[in-house]
Amino acid sequence: LSNQVNRLLEVNEASIARQREFSANVAHALKTPLTVIRNDDSSLLTKQRVDELLQLVDRSLARAKADGMNSSFTGQIEIYPIMARIVEGYRRLYDLRIELQESDRSKAAINEADLFEVIGNLVENACKFGKSKVLLSVNNGVVLIEDDGDGVEPENYTDILHRSVRLDERVPGSGLGLSVTKEIIAAYGGQIDF
């Protein structure tokens, strides 16, 4: 019980820190798309930018809401079914072979919304940068997401986890996904490796 209470306090402190960064993240991420909207005459491009903006706002608000309702201490949830739902969604969005490989029935002590956010962000990145396929699996509590894209140089691994850092500007995005993912994983005592 003492360990659980201490862990709850740590998660709450991390949540407060994320809330502080939330305003800065949203303000920074909205600045460029809003500038494009203000200066652009093309209605199609404007619609695309507005859609990106709305998706970002929705994800950010969902993230803030999930922080306020963190329930990781009520039990463990199975990882594989969450991955299966995410894979099904991304198969409709991307023209890639997205495959969920045979996995075990690992469970994690994490809020379902947080697990969706983490895996969803990682799969979205894999889909954006993969050339033809994305493979997912979970074994012994380790979620593995692989793609056949060009990859990231090892010296940039730390950089891509920082807010608003984007190594490839050709692909749409805000640079927040991996930063948010890192924060969520850290809040639960996990780690992300490349």
Residue pairs with C-beta under 8 A, 6 or more apart in sequence:
4 73
7 73
7 189
8 73
10 187
10 189
11 70
11 72
11 187
11 188
12 70
14 183
14 186
14 187
15 67
15 68
15 70
15 187
18 63
18 67
18 183
18 187
19 64
19 67
21 163
21 183
22 60
22 63
22 64
24 163
25 60
25 163
25 164
25 176
25 179
25 180
26 56
26 57
26 60
28 163
28 164
29 56
29 60
29 164
29 174
29 175
29 176
30 53
30 56
30 57
33 49
33 50
33 52
33 53
33 56
34 53
36 45
36 49
37 46
37 49
37 50
37 53
40 46
40 49
52 172
52 174
56 174
56 176
59 117
60 176
62 113
62 117
63 117
63 180
65 113
66 111
66 113
66 114
66 117
69 111
69 113
70 111
70 114
70 187
71 111
72 109
72 110
72 111
72 114
72 188
73 109
75 109
76 107
76 108
76 109
76 110
77 107
77 108
77 110
77 112
77 115
78 105
78 106
78 107
79 103
79 106
79 107
79 108
79 115
79 119
79 138
79 141
79 143
80 100
80 103
80 104
80 105
80 106
80 138
82 112
82 115
82 116
82 119
83 100
83 103
83 119
83 136
83 138
83 143
84 100
85 116
86 116
86 119
86 120
86 123
87 98
87 99
87 100
87 123
87 136
90 98
90 123
90 124
90 127
90 134
91 98
93 127
94 127
96 127
96 130
96 132
96 133
96 134
97 132
97 133
97 134
98 123
98 127
98 133
98 134
98 136
99 133
99 134
99 135
99 136
100 136
100 137
101 135
101 136
101 137
102 137
103 137
103 138
103 139
104 138
104 139
104 140
106 138
106 139
106 140
106 141
106 142
107 141
108 115
108 141
108 188
109 188
110 118
110 188
114 184
114 187
114 188
117 180
117 181
117 184
118 181
118 184
118 185
119 136
119 143
119 145
121 177
121 178
121 180
121 181
122 143
122 145
122 181
123 134
123 136
123 145
124 177
125 177
125 178
126 134
126 145
126 146
126 147
126 149
127 134
127 147
128 171
128 172
128 173
129 147
129 149
129 150
129 168
129 171
130 147
130 148
130 149
131 147
131 148
131 149
132 148
133 147
133 148
134 145
134 146
134 147
135 144
135 145
135 146
135 147
136 143
136 144
136 145
136 146
137 143
137 144
138 144
152 160
152 167
152 194
154 194
156 167
157 194
159 165
159 167
160 167
160 178
161 178
161 179
161 182
161 192
162 179
163 175
163 176
163 179
164 174
164 175
164 176
164 179
165 175
165 179
166 173
166 175
178 192
181 192
182 192
185 191
185 192
